[in-house]
Amino acid sequence: GSGNFSDAGCEDGDWTLTPSISTTTLFSPTNMTGNSAPSPFVASASGEYWNPIWHLFDGTDADNWGDNFTASPTWVQINLGAALQVLTSYTIHGADTGYSSPTSWTLQGSNDGTSWTTIETRSGLTWTATEVKSFTISSPGATAYQYYRMTSMTSGGANIGMDQWLLYYTATAPSWSPATRTPTMSGADVTGQNFTVGSSSDTQTATRGL
């Protein structure tokens, strides 16, 4: 078969083609073996009644962090070592007993560990034992933070605990650039054909199926 791209007034090298899939990607650690290992990650909490806080970031549900509200407010925190990504969603693996999992909290970010910006607040959550819940942030903004924490945490019992806390970012949605140009195709049979856009020194190849 044959076919071609065309665009009125398009000059060589005008097009930029990027993948057409948005992805959600984990950026918090899942390999911690201590509260400050491996570097540069540092996990901390308002209290550690049973099992230290790094178990939230060890990639397994075998051991969980837990506390008995030894301090107020109750909080958990991860220092990523640098402002890596804008947090857009997160997942919590609940405690072994549903009533110990967090029922409310305020999620915050910081770039110095002192001044905090509230990202969102959740309340009224209920859990079954070891339940996994994912949360999408409705207005994530455009700021990446080095520190993320859940604070003002409550539970349905005398203790509070979680097995894992996973942080995710969403890749920027791709597009044709410039967006104002609309490519067209012609030809009797263009299914699965490759089309080269641009000059020999600056080309992009796209496979289009109709």
Residue pairs with C-beta under 8 A, 6 or more apart in sequence:
1 187
1 188
1 189
1 190
1 191
1 193
2 187
2 188
2 189
2 190
2 193
3 185
3 186
3 187
3 188
3 189
3 190
3 193
3 195
4 185
4 186
4 187
4 195
5 183
5 184
5 185
5 195
5 197
5 206
6 183
6 184
6 185
6 186
7 14
7 15
7 181
7 182
7 183
7 184
10 181
12 198
12 199
12 202
13 198
13 199
13 201
13 202
14 178
14 181
14 198
15 176
15 177
15 181
15 183
15 197
15 198
15 204
16 176
16 177
16 204
17 176
17 197
17 204
17 205
17 206
18 174
18 175
18 177
19 174
20 174
21 174
22 170
22 171
22 172
22 173
22 174
23 170
23 171
24 88
24 89
24 168
24 169
24 170
24 171
25 85
25 168
25 169
25 170
25 171
26 166
26 167
26 168
27 80
27 84
27 85
27 167
27 168
27 169
28 57
28 78
28 80
28 148
28 165
28 166
28 167
29 38
29 41
29 57
29 78
29 80
30 57
30 58
30 59
30 164
30 166
31 38
31 57
31 58
31 59
32 38
32 41
32 43
32 54
32 55
32 57
32 58
33 54
33 58
34 52
34 54
35 42
35 43
35 44
35 52
35 53
35 54
36 42
36 43
37 54
39 81
40 79
40 80
40 81
40 82
41 57
41 78
41 79
41 80
41 81
42 78
42 79
42 81
43 52
43 53
43 54
43 56
43 57
43 76
43 77
43 78
43 79
44 53
44 76
44 77
44 79
45 53
45 65
45 67
45 75
45 76
45 77
46 67
46 70
46 71
46 72
46 73
46 74
46 75
46 76
47 67
47 68
47 69
47 70
47 71
47 74
48 65
48 66
48 67
49 66
49 67
49 68
49 70
49 159
50 66
50 67
50 161
51 63
51 64
51 65
51 66
52 65
53 65
53 76
54 65
55 63
55 64
55 65
55 163
56 64
56 65
56 76
56 78
56 162
56 163
56 164
56 165
57 78
57 164
57 165
58 164
59 164
60 163
60 164
61 93
61 130
61 163
61 164
64 93
64 95
64 96
64 161
64 162
64 163
65 76
65 161
65 162
66 95
66 100
66 159
66 160
66 161
67 74
67 159
67 160
67 161
68 158
68 159
68 160
69 158
69 159
69 160
73 151
73 152
73 153
74 151
74 152
74 153
74 154
74 160
75 149
75 150
75 151
75 152
75 153
76 149
76 150
76 153
76 162
76 165
77 147
77 148
77 149
77 150
78 147
78 148
78 149
78 165
78 167
79 113
79 146
79 147
80 146
80 147
80 148
81 146
82 146
83 111
83 143
83 144
83 145
83 146
84 144
84 146
84 169
85 144
85 169
86 140
86 141
86 142
86 143
86 144
86 169
87 109
87 119
87 137
87 140
87 144
87 145
87 148
87 167
87 168
87 169
88 136
88 137
88 140
88 168
88 169
88 170
89 134
89 135
89 136
89 137
89 168
89 170
90 107
90 134
90 135
90 137
90 165
90 166
90 167
90 168
91 132
91 133
91 134
91 135
91 164
91 165
91 166
91 168
92 101
92 102
92 132
92 133
92 134
92 135
92 162
92 164
92 165
92 166
93 130
93 132
93 162
93 163
93 164
93 165
93 166
94 101
94 127
94 128
94 129
94 130
94 131
94 132
94 133
94 162
94 163
95 101
95 127
95 129
95 130
95 160
95 161
95 162
95 163
96 129
96 130
96 161
96 163
97 129
97 157
97 161
98 126
98 127
98 128
98 129
98 131
98 156
99 127
99 155
99 156
99 157
100 155
100 156
100 157
100 159
100 160
100 161
101 125
101 127
101 131
101 155
101 156
101 160
101 161
101 162
102 125
102 150
102 153
102 154
102 155
102 160
102 162
103 123
103 124
103 125
103 126
103 127
103 154
103 155
103 156
104 121
104 122
104 123
104 124
104 125
104 152
104 153
104 154
105 121
105 122
105 150
105 151
105 152
105 153
105 154
106 118
106 120
106 121
106 150
106 151
106 152
107 118
107 119
107 120
107 121
107 122
107 137
107 148
107 149
107 150
108 116
108 117
108 118
108 119
108 148
108 149
108 150
108 151
109 116
109 117
109 119
109 143
109 145
109 147
109 148
109 149
110 116
110 117
110 145
110 146
110 147
110 149
111 145
111 146
111 147
112 146
112 147
113 146
113 147
116 149
116 151
117 143
117 145
119 137
119 140
119 141
120 135
120 137
120 138
120 139
122 135
125 133
126 156
127 133
127 156
130 163
148 167
150 165
153 160
154 160
155 161
176 183
183 197
185 195
185 208
185 210
187 193
190 208
190 209
190 210
191 209
191 210
192 207
192 209
193 207
193 208
194 205
194 206
194 207
195 205
195 206
195 207
195 208
196 203
196 204
196 205
197 203
197 204
197 205
197 206
198 204
